[in-house]
Structures are given as structure tokens and as C-alpha cells.
Amino acid sequence: MNPQAVRSFVADRLETYLKELRGLVEHESPSGDKGRLDALAGIIADRWRGLGGEVDQLANPTGDHLVGRFFGGILEKPALVVGHFDTVWPVGTLARLPWRRDGGKLYGPGVYDMKTSLILVAAVLEAFAALGMKPRRPVTVLFTSDEEVGSKTSRALIEDLARESAHALILEPPLADGSLKTARKGVGRFSLTVEGKAAHAGVAPEQGASAIVELAHQILKIQTFQDRASGTTLNVGLVQGGTTPNVVPARASAEVDARAVTLAGAAALEKAMARLSVVTPGTRVTVSGGFNRPPMERGPGVVALFEQARKLGEGLGLALTEGSTGGGSDGNFTAAAGVPTLDGLGVLGGGAHADDEHIMVDAIPERAALLAALLMEI
């Protein structure tokens, strides 16, 4: 069966899927809201069971995670399909940004990043059943509840399932032009704390040691670690310190965002941050943190996976291209685990994390057909 049949199947039922999508979007599910996340996980779990899946709703203190296993009778390593159902939007956002349709676009908090991907999964599995089609491999579907806050509780689960799988397909949104993502920067967070010595700024400044002055030295040093040519960047995004203008500040702190393209670059940056040394006598500098998402490198496995996707896309009339992004996803973890990973397989749209978040309605059948082709052929 040609995956084009999946496109037609989904297109014929598109309004039904949009109604289902509206229910998902209007079920607000911000990261950390366990009650709402668990309730949504239950809805998704029931949906997957209705599609023939063996579903585990894994208990988690900040929101349960979901693992669905389909086509278990196929004796191959599974394909891993990865997404998340938490969003960045607080409860009550719908009152300000309600679900709405404007021509070929659908707007709503979380519709692009990434609740429409739940529809892709359901639509493809329904199409397989209705059309008598099967994937080449068993399919493991993982949707987590904490991707938007760093995947702290789901990382080990993601990595374990990745190592059991032949490859990973990440249903995050594509690049703005629809390109798939074959590389992502790693994401790090560092905290700097400087302790100095307080003194009266007018009477005895020489008895103090300014934590703010020392922090300024450290910030300038950190900027030298950047290498824009290779993609290593740092941003000192938050600085605090001092008490009042007439007191030599005894304490100051900074929060640093770090990005690196390669695992080696991330490791080098962690070492450089750990080696920061004091410039101002009488102060002490403490550095904590590191990379919480390793880089997704465009290695041979990723390149080969994209090339297969590109050829399959041609059969669907799609001219697939690839690109990289500075943002992180759970694809960073699967790729760093040594598993060929293809990211950006979600529906075209825009406005992730912004008030104009939206999807292109016509892209749903197209992306469903692509996902079906990947599952059938790779």
C-alpha cells in the first residue's frame, strides 16, 4: 500500500481530527500541573488503547508519562516515536487566546508545540488498521509531561527506550520552512555565586571586597568562551547583587545559558566554567550547573536516516530539506544515546511559545503520510 493512501484517509476525516485536536488544546496542560497533566494522560492512554496499543501510564510526581506499544508481533527492533503533551501556557490562557480557525490556520495554546502531533499518531494508526497496512517494525510511542521544563524526570526513560530502538522519530515542529531537524545545539545552565565582604562605601571601602566587581570580571571572562564560528554561545541572562549603593556588596550572582553544537564542545565549555578563578582579592566564586541536554549531532546515522526520509518524501511529492536549530528537544537525548534520530516531523505552522501559535491545517494529512512512510519503510 502506498503511503499516499494514508494522506487521503486523513484528508477525508480531517474535520473529525480537528474536533479531537480542539479537545486536546482546550485541555490546558502546563508543565508541573500534575492534576491536569495526569487527566490528559488518561485521555490519551484511552485513545491509544482503542487503537490496539499496550499502554503504560507511568506514575511521576510532576505529571505522568505515557508509553504505548503497537504491532508487538513484528520481530524487529522498534521504531521510537517521541513527543510531549505539556505546554508552556499557564491555566487560563484560553480566555485570552482561544481556539480559532482563520482560513487555513488553526490557533491555540499548544496546538503547534505540540498537541497536533498526538493527532498524527492517532491518524496514522487508524489509517494502518483501516487500510490493512503495517509498519516494518513494532512502534513504541512515548509522550512525556515535562519536556518544556528540561525533561528532568523523563530523561532516563527516553534514553532507555532509545537504546532499545532502531531509530527515533521526534514529532517536534519543523523549521519555519518545513525542514526536518538533523542537528540541535546542546543546552546548558550555569549558576555563578560570588561572595565578597561588606564595608561602608564612604568610610572604609578598602575594608570591603566587592562581589559585583568580581562578578563583572567573571562575566567578561565567560564571554571569551564563545566561539560563534563553531556554534558555541553563552548568554549571561540574569544578574543580581548588592543591597544599597553605600555598601560594598558582599554577594552577587548570575545565571548563564550555554549552547554547543558538539558533545566535545559542551564538555570543553563545562571544563572552562569549572576553571573560573578569582580576580578580586577577598572574594570567592562558586560555579554550579552544566549541560542538561547534550547536543544532537548530525552524525552518520542521522544523515542516513534523513536521506531515507528524503527519498520517501519524493514519493509523496514532498521536497524535504534539513536544517539545524539552537533549541533543544528530547531528540538531543536519543541522538546522544547513539540512536539515529530525525527531528521536526510535526505539522507545519509557527509561533511556538508565542501568542500567534498556529498550525497549517492542510499540513496534517501531508505529515501523517510522511510519518506513515517512515514507519512502513525504514
Number of C-alpha atoms within 10 A of each C-alpha: 11 13 26 18 16 29 23 16 21 22 20 12 12 17 12 11 19 16 10 14 18 18 12 21 23 16 17 24 28 22 21 18 16 17 13 18 26 22 15 21 24 16 12 21 21 13 14 23 15 12 16 15 21 16 20 15 17 13 11 13 8 16 27 24 25 24 21 20 19 21 17 15 8 14 10 13 17 26 24 27 25 25 26 25 29 28 26 20 17 13 13 10 14 16 8 10 14 14 17 12 13 8 8 11 16 20 24 22 31 28 26 27 28 23 24 28 28 20 19 26 19 17 25 26 23 19 22 19 12 11 12 9 19 18 20 19 23 21 23 25 23 22 25 26 30 25 22 20 14 15 20 12 19 19 18 12 14 21 21 12 19 28 17 14 22 16 24 27 24 27 30 27 25 24 21 11 13 20 19 25 26 25 28 27 27 29 25 21 18 19 17 21 19 24 22 24 17 20 19 15 16 10 10 12 15 12 14 20 23 28 28 24 18 23 28 15 15 20 17 11 15 19 13 10 15 18 13 10 7 11 15 20 22 23 15 18 9 11 15 13 18 17 13 9 9 13 19 26 25 20 23 23 20 20 18 19 17 22 27 30 24 22 17 12 18 24 14 14 24 18 12 13 20 15 10 15 13 16 15 16 11 15 21 19 19 14 16 13 15 22 20 17 27 30 30 34 24 22 14 10 17 23 18 15 19 23 15 13 21 19 14 21 21 11 14 17 11 14 13 17 17 20 17 20 15 16 14 22 27 27 33 25 24 29 29 20 17 17 21 27 33 30 31 23 24 31 31 25 25 22 17 19 14 12 14 15 20 27 28 16 21 14 19 25 24 25 23 31 28 27 23 27 23 20 22 17 14 15
